[in-house]
Amino acid sequence: MGTSHEVKVGFEIDNNETDNLGGGYPGNFYVNYNYNTVTVDWNGDGKRDIVKQDFGIDLRRVYISRSTIRAISGNKRYAWYFSDEITWNRFTFSIGLRWDKVDSYYKERTSRSLYLEELDLYSYKNYHKIAQQAFTSETIPKLAALLPDNHSPRVDRPIRFLSFSIRGGLTYDLFGDGKTIAKLGSSLYPGGALGASYWAPGGLVDPLISGGGIKTGTTSLTGASFTGQLILPPAPSIPASTLTANLWAIGNESLV
């Protein structure tokens, strides 16, 4: 008629991070050329021209973007559990409780357009060299200043993931010989909200920092080997870690 207990208590730590090296096009820019359609008003008559056909000039259109250098995100997971298996005569009762806690975060990150020097990360080792092949050394820092580095602070998920999982069970040895056992059990394992899992529904990162589109306006830029048109976002539309400047340049050895 005695009662016996088998108690188990445990603790679990499971912390992990994802290190994502970003980068867009090699060097964070690309060049279109050999346009056979209207592009810009080259002669100032109020109409856009097919510059290569009408003036024999091969315009290059340079797209410069800003992308996140390195994005590190992670989760800190902690769990504690308790169970007790109680045996009395032919009956065995089992109860269990598990507590889970998850903290999600994004570490500080920086977005960059043109690289002024080589970066010792395998995804970016040649980004400065690529820029040097397309632009003069004097022009690279000037263009980079138009799309300066953008720094985003650390972001922690404002609502922590907490859950309690419970289970219970009952078994009965029908004939007392341990060969025929009737079992009854129930458990509850709650998860995250629908479509959210452990992560933030709708995004942990501020959309004004991480993405979005831009509208463009125009301003003029003149240099030693370049006269053309630089397309920039108007002041009310400064966005995002990914930002694009469109640049028209005369096709020669050095774009700008």
C-alpha positions as CSV (number, residue, x, y, z in Angstrom):
1,M,0.0,0.0,0.0
2,G,3.1,2.2,0.0
3,T,3.4,5.2,-2.3
4,S,6.6,6.0,-4.2
5,H,7.8,9.2,-6.1
6,E,10.2,9.7,-8.9
7,V,10.9,13.4,-9.1
8,K,12.9,15.1,-11.9
9,V,14.0,18.7,-12.1
10,G,16.0,20.3,-14.9
11,F,17.2,23.6,-16.4
12,E,18.1,24.3,-20.0
13,I,19.9,27.2,-21.7
14,D,19.9,27.5,-25.5
15,N,21.3,30.8,-26.7
16,N,22.0,31.3,-30.4
17,E,22.9,34.0,-32.9
18,T,22.6,34.4,-36.7
19,D,25.4,36.4,-38.4
20,N,24.2,37.7,-41.8
21,L,26.7,39.5,-44.0
22,G,24.7,41.7,-46.3
23,G,25.9,43.4,-49.5
24,G,24.1,44.0,-52.7
25,Y,25.7,44.4,-56.1
26,P,29.5,44.0,-56.0
27,G,30.8,47.3,-54.7
28,N,27.2,48.4,-53.9
29,F,26.7,49.8,-57.4
30,Y,26.2,48.8,-61.0
31,V,26.3,50.6,-64.4
32,N,23.9,50.6,-67.3
33,Y,25.1,51.9,-70.7
34,N,24.5,51.7,-74.5
35,Y,21.1,53.4,-74.2
36,N,19.1,53.3,-77.5
37,T,16.1,55.2,-75.9
38,V,15.6,58.7,-74.7
39,T,17.4,59.5,-71.5
40,V,18.2,63.1,-70.7
41,D,17.8,66.5,-72.3
42,W,21.3,66.8,-73.6
43,N,21.0,70.0,-75.7
44,G,18.6,71.9,-73.4
45,D,15.7,72.2,-75.9
46,G,13.2,70.9,-73.3
47,K,13.0,67.3,-74.8
48,R,14.9,64.2,-73.7
49,D,17.3,62.9,-76.3
50,I,18.6,59.6,-77.6
51,V,22.1,60.8,-76.7
52,K,24.1,58.0,-78.3
53,Q,22.2,58.2,-81.6
54,D,22.0,62.0,-81.8
55,F,25.3,63.1,-80.3
56,G,27.5,60.0,-80.4
57,I,27.9,60.0,-76.6
58,D,27.5,56.7,-74.7
59,L,26.0,57.8,-71.4
60,R,26.5,55.5,-68.4
61,R,23.9,55.4,-65.7
62,V,25.3,54.5,-62.3
63,Y,23.2,53.1,-59.5
64,I,24.7,53.4,-56.0
65,S,23.0,51.7,-53.1
66,R,23.5,51.4,-49.4
67,S,23.2,48.0,-47.7
68,T,23.7,46.6,-44.3
69,I,27.2,45.5,-43.6
70,R,26.5,42.9,-41.0
71,A,23.2,42.0,-39.2
72,I,23.5,39.9,-36.1
73,S,20.2,38.7,-34.6
74,G,19.6,36.1,-31.9
75,N,17.6,34.5,-29.2
76,K,18.2,33.9,-25.5
77,R,16.2,30.8,-24.5
78,Y,15.8,29.6,-21.0
79,A,13.7,26.6,-19.7
80,W,12.9,25.0,-16.4
81,Y,10.9,21.8,-15.9
82,F,9.6,19.7,-13.1
83,S,8.0,16.2,-13.1
84,D,6.8,13.8,-10.5
85,E,5.7,10.2,-11.1
86,I,3.7,8.8,-8.2
87,T,3.1,5.0,-7.9
88,W,0.4,3.7,-5.6
89,N,-0.8,0.0,-5.8
90,R,-1.6,-0.5,-9.5
91,F,-1.9,3.2,-10.3
92,T,0.8,5.5,-11.6
93,F,0.1,9.2,-11.6
94,S,2.4,11.6,-13.5
95,I,2.4,15.4,-13.5
96,G,4.8,17.8,-15.3
97,L,5.4,21.5,-15.7
98,R,7.7,23.3,-18.1
99,W,8.4,27.1,-18.2
100,D,10.0,28.7,-21.3
101,K,11.3,32.2,-21.8
102,V,12.8,33.6,-25.1
103,D,14.3,37.1,-25.6
104,S,14.9,38.1,-29.2
105,Y,17.1,40.9,-30.4
106,Y,18.9,42.6,-33.2
107,K,22.4,43.9,-32.5
108,E,23.7,47.3,-33.6
109,R,24.3,47.5,-37.4
110,T,25.6,49.8,-40.0
111,S,24.6,50.3,-43.6
112,R,27.2,51.7,-46.1
113,S,27.3,52.7,-49.8
114,L,30.8,53.0,-51.3
115,Y,33.7,51.7,-49.3
116,L,36.7,54.0,-48.7
117,E,38.9,51.1,-47.8
118,E,38.9,47.4,-47.9
119,L,37.0,45.7,-45.1
120,D,38.3,42.5,-43.6
121,L,35.1,40.5,-44.1
122,Y,35.1,38.0,-47.0
123,S,31.9,39.4,-48.5
124,Y,33.5,42.9,-48.9
125,K,37.2,42.3,-49.4
126,N,37.1,43.8,-52.9
127,Y,34.4,46.4,-52.6
128,H,36.9,49.3,-52.4
129,K,38.9,47.9,-55.3
130,I,35.7,47.6,-57.4
131,A,34.9,51.3,-56.7
132,Q,38.4,52.3,-57.7
133,Q,37.9,50.6,-61.1
134,A,34.9,52.7,-61.8
135,F,35.5,56.1,-60.1
136,T,38.4,58.4,-59.5
137,S,40.0,58.3,-56.0
138,E,38.8,61.9,-55.5
139,T,35.2,61.1,-56.4
140,I,34.7,58.0,-54.2
141,P,34.5,59.9,-50.9
142,K,32.3,62.6,-52.4
143,L,29.8,60.0,-53.6
144,A,30.0,58.2,-50.3
145,A,29.2,61.4,-48.5
146,L,25.9,61.7,-50.4
147,L,24.9,58.3,-49.0
148,P,26.7,58.3,-45.6
149,D,26.9,55.4,-43.2
150,N,23.6,54.8,-41.4
151,H,23.8,53.4,-37.9
152,S,20.9,51.5,-36.4
153,P,20.8,50.9,-32.6
154,R,20.3,47.6,-30.9
155,V,16.6,46.5,-30.9
156,D,15.1,44.1,-28.3
157,R,11.7,42.6,-28.8
158,P,9.4,44.7,-26.6
159,I,7.2,41.7,-25.6
160,R,9.0,38.6,-24.3
161,F,7.9,35.1,-25.1
162,L,6.8,33.3,-22.0
163,S,5.0,30.0,-21.8
164,F,3.9,27.4,-19.3
165,S,3.5,23.8,-20.5
166,I,1.6,21.3,-18.4
167,R,1.0,17.6,-18.6
168,G,-0.7,14.9,-16.6
169,G,-1.2,11.2,-16.9
170,L,-2.7,8.1,-15.2
171,T,-1.9,4.4,-15.8
172,Y,-3.5,1.3,-14.3
173,D,-2.1,-2.2,-14.3
174,L,-5.2,-4.2,-15.1
175,F,-4.1,-7.6,-13.9
176,G,-1.2,-6.7,-11.6
177,D,1.4,-8.5,-13.8
178,G,2.8,-5.4,-15.6
179,K,1.8,-6.8,-19.0
180,T,-1.6,-5.0,-19.6
181,I,-1.6,-1.3,-18.9
182,A,-4.4,1.2,-19.4
183,K,-3.2,4.7,-20.0
184,L,-4.8,8.2,-19.9
185,G,-2.9,11.4,-20.5
186,S,-3.2,15.0,-21.4
187,S,-0.7,17.8,-22.2
188,L,-0.7,21.4,-23.3
189,Y,2.2,23.0,-25.2
190,P,1.4,26.6,-26.1
191,G,3.4,28.3,-28.9
192,G,3.6,31.8,-30.2
193,A,0.8,33.8,-31.7
194,L,-0.4,32.7,-35.1
195,G,2.3,33.5,-37.6
196,A,4.6,35.0,-35.0
197,S,6.4,32.1,-33.4
198,Y,9.2,33.4,-31.2
199,W,9.7,36.4,-33.3
200,A,8.0,39.8,-33.5
201,P,4.9,39.9,-35.6
202,G,5.2,42.7,-38.2
203,G,8.9,43.2,-37.6
204,L,11.4,43.9,-34.8
205,V,13.2,46.5,-37.0
206,D,12.0,50.0,-37.6
207,P,10.9,50.2,-41.3
208,L,12.4,53.7,-41.5
209,I,15.8,52.1,-40.7
210,S,15.6,48.8,-42.5
211,G,13.8,49.3,-45.8
212,G,11.3,51.1,-48.0
213,G,11.2,52.9,-51.3
214,I,12.2,56.4,-52.3
215,K,11.0,59.1,-54.6
216,T,13.5,60.9,-56.6
217,G,14.3,64.6,-57.4
218,T,17.2,66.0,-59.4
219,T,20.2,68.2,-58.7
220,S,23.2,69.0,-60.8
221,L,26.8,67.8,-60.2
222,T,29.9,69.0,-62.0
223,G,33.4,67.6,-61.7
224,A,36.7,67.6,-63.6
225,S,35.6,64.7,-65.8
226,F,31.9,64.7,-65.4
227,T,29.0,67.0,-66.1
228,G,25.6,65.5,-65.7
229,Q,22.6,64.8,-63.4
230,L,22.5,63.2,-60.0
231,I,19.2,61.8,-58.9
232,L,18.6,62.1,-55.2
233,P,15.7,61.7,-52.8
234,P,14.0,64.9,-51.8
235,A,14.4,66.0,-48.2
236,P,11.0,64.7,-46.9
237,S,11.8,61.2,-48.2
238,I,15.1,60.3,-46.6
239,P,14.5,56.6,-45.9
240,A,16.2,53.5,-45.2
241,S,19.3,51.4,-44.9
242,T,18.9,50.6,-48.6
243,L,19.0,53.9,-50.5
244,T,19.8,54.4,-54.2
245,A,21.3,57.3,-56.1
246,N,21.0,57.3,-59.9
247,L,23.9,59.0,-61.7
248,W,24.2,59.9,-65.3
249,A,27.8,60.1,-66.5
250,I,29.6,60.5,-69.8
251,G,31.1,57.2,-71.0
252,N,34.8,57.5,-70.6
253,E,37.5,55.6,-68.7
254,S,36.6,57.1,-65.4
255,L,32.9,57.4,-64.8
256,V,33.0,60.3,-62.5
